[in-house]
Amino acid sequence: ETRLGGYGELHYNYDKPEGGESTEILDFHRFVLFISHGFSEKWSFKSEVEIEHNYVKDGQGEVSLEQAYIDYHYADEIGFQAGVLLVSSGLINENHEPTLFLSVERPDYHRNIIPTTWFGNGAAIYGKISNIEYKFNVMEGLISDKFSPSSGIRSGRQKGYKANAENLLYNLRVDFVSAKGLRAGGSFTYNEATGDTSTNAINLLEFHLKYNYKGLYTVAEYGMIGYDNGPVETSRGYYFDLGYNIGRFFDFKSEII
């Protein structure tokens, strides 16, 4: 069975700084295609291709292969993946469709703490035991020369392009999931990042909670990056979302949060 899906995001941004002139921008931020194929009950292939900002020319826009992996689902308790994978950190990096957060743009937390979308070449083991979900990734590491005080580790992502595999990245996520819409857990990511002129070991520890029940929508995340050396010792961030589906009052099939 082969499946095709996707989504697109057209953004209108208005900005008027105090004492300055206003700017208005229309941007087709993302066009994303999902392609998956099930070879059998246990073997499948999944992929995601993204075009950002409408076209690619002269350093503008971007085309990314954000996922492309073989999945062997041996049982609910254990499965394996290999290929281009997403780092299992936070609530949005692995599942980043625009209906999964309330703001138009992704929260700044998922840019400067967890560099969503964060992907790379690697392999993973995952599963669910009772109400506990887990995933352990071993992937390409980061480029330490590109870290910055303003955006943390974001510019250090290799994105699967001829990635330096000298020092691999290790990422473990554990979640408690209930039938009543609760997901609570955290993840730890470690990498002895290397570059042409520096080495900087980083560890990212984050905790997250999501509770969706009877129209209530609640999200909370907190994360901290520790750096072994360099101008910044730690980067910290957090955010909260609180919403309610008022469509329940009018018996709408669609959600209005």
SVG drawing of the C-alpha trace seen along z (x, -y; Angstrom):
<svg xmlns="http://www.w3.org/2000/svg" viewBox="-24 -57 65 66">
<polyline fill="none" stroke="black" stroke-width="0.4" points="0.0,0.0 1.3,-3.4 0.1,-6.6 0.5,-10.3 -0.1,-13.2 1.2,-16.6 0.4,-20.2 1.2,-23.8 1.6,-27.0 0.9,-30.5 1.8,-33.2 0.8,-36.8 3.2,-38.7 2.7,-42.3 5.3,-44.1 5.4,-47.7 8.3,-48.5 7.9,-51.5 8.9,-54.6 9.5,-52.7 7.7,-51.9 5.4,-48.9 6.3,-45.9 3.8,-43.4 4.9,-40.1 3.1,-37.2 5.2,-34.0 4.4,-30.5 6.6,-29.2 6.3,-25.5 5.1,-23.0 5.5,-19.4 4.9,-16.0 4.6,-12.8 5.2,-9.5 5.0,-6.1 4.8,-2.5 4.0,0.6 5.8,3.7 4.2,5.9 2.7,5.8 6.2,5.3 8.3,3.5 7.5,0.0 9.2,-3.1 8.3,-6.7 9.6,-10.0 9.0,-13.7 10.2,-16.3 9.9,-20.0 10.2,-23.2 10.6,-26.4 9.7,-29.9 8.3,-28.9 11.4,-28.4 15.2,-27.8 17.6,-30.3 20.7,-32.2 20.8,-31.0 17.1,-31.8 14.5,-29.1 15.4,-25.5 14.6,-21.9 15.0,-19.4 14.6,-15.6 13.5,-15.7 12.6,-12.0 13.4,-9.0 13.7,-5.8 13.0,-2.1 10.9,-0.9 10.8,2.6 8.0,2.8 8.7,6.2 6.2,5.7 4.6,2.9 7.4,3.3 10.2,2.9 10.9,1.7 13.9,0.4 14.4,-2.5 17.3,-3.5 17.8,-6.4 17.1,-10.1 15.5,-10.5 14.1,-13.3 15.7,-13.8 13.2,-12.8 13.3,-16.0 10.3,-18.0 6.7,-17.8 7.0,-19.5 10.3,-18.3 8.9,-14.8 5.4,-16.0 5.5,-19.5 2.3,-19.9 0.9,-23.5 -2.3,-22.2 -0.2,-20.9 0.7,-24.3 -1.5,-27.4 0.8,-30.1 1.2,-30.8 5.0,-30.5 6.5,-27.7 7.3,-28.8 10.7,-30.5 11.6,-27.8 11.5,-25.3 14.0,-27.4 16.6,-28.5 16.5,-25.7 15.3,-22.7 16.2,-23.5 13.1,-22.3 13.1,-20.8 16.2,-18.8 17.0,-15.7 19.9,-13.7 21.3,-10.3 21.1,-7.6 19.3,-4.6 16.8,-4.2 15.1,-1.7 11.6,-2.4 8.6,-0.8 5.8,-1.0 5.5,1.0 2.2,0.5 1.8,-3.3 5.5,-4.0 6.8,-5.0 10.6,-5.2 12.9,-5.9 16.7,-5.9 18.5,-7.5 22.1,-7.3 22.7,-9.9 25.1,-12.3 26.5,-15.0 26.7,-18.7 29.3,-21.2 30.6,-23.1 32.1,-26.0 28.6,-27.1 27.1,-27.4 26.1,-31.0 24.9,-32.8 21.7,-34.0 20.5,-30.7 22.3,-28.0 23.0,-24.8 20.7,-25.5 23.3,-26.4 25.3,-23.4 22.9,-20.9 24.4,-19.0 21.0,-18.0 22.3,-14.7 24.6,-16.3 28.0,-14.4 27.7,-14.5 30.8,-14.1 30.2,-10.9 33.3,-11.2 31.4,-11.9 27.8,-10.6 24.8,-12.1 22.9,-10.1 19.3,-10.9 16.8,-9.2 13.2,-10.1 10.7,-8.5 7.0,-9.4 4.1,-8.4 0.9,-8.3 -2.6,-7.9 -5.9,-7.2 -7.3,-10.5 -5.1,-12.6 -2.1,-13.0 1.5,-12.9 4.3,-13.7 8.0,-13.0 11.4,-14.2 14.5,-13.6 18.3,-13.8 20.6,-14.4 24.4,-14.3 27.0,-15.1 30.7,-15.8 30.3,-18.3 33.3,-18.9 34.3,-21.5 37.4,-22.7 38.6,-24.9 36.8,-23.7 35.2,-20.8 32.3,-21.5 30.4,-18.8 26.7,-19.7 23.9,-18.1 20.2,-19.0 17.8,-18.1 14.1,-18.9 10.8,-18.1 7.4,-18.3 3.7,-17.9 0.6,-17.8 -3.0,-17.4 -5.9,-17.3 -9.2,-16.3 -12.8,-17.3 -11.9,-20.4 -9.1,-21.6 -5.6,-22.0 -2.6,-22.4 1.1,-22.3 4.2,-23.1 7.9,-22.6 11.2,-23.5 14.6,-22.8 18.3,-23.5 21.4,-23.2 24.8,-22.8 28.0,-23.6 31.4,-22.2 33.2,-25.4 32.7,-28.5 31.2,-31.9 27.9,-30.4 27.6,-28.0 23.9,-27.3 20.8,-28.1 17.4,-27.8 13.9,-28.3 10.2,-27.4 6.8,-28.0 3.1,-27.3 0.0,-26.9 -3.5,-27.0 -6.6,-26.7 -10.1,-25.4 -12.1,-24.1 -15.1,-26.4 -16.4,-24.4 -17.8,-21.9 -20.4,-24.6 -21.8,-24.6 -21.4,-20.9 -18.8,-21.6 -16.9,-18.7 -13.9,-20.9 -11.9,-22.3 -11.8,-26.1 -9.3,-26.4"/>
</svg>
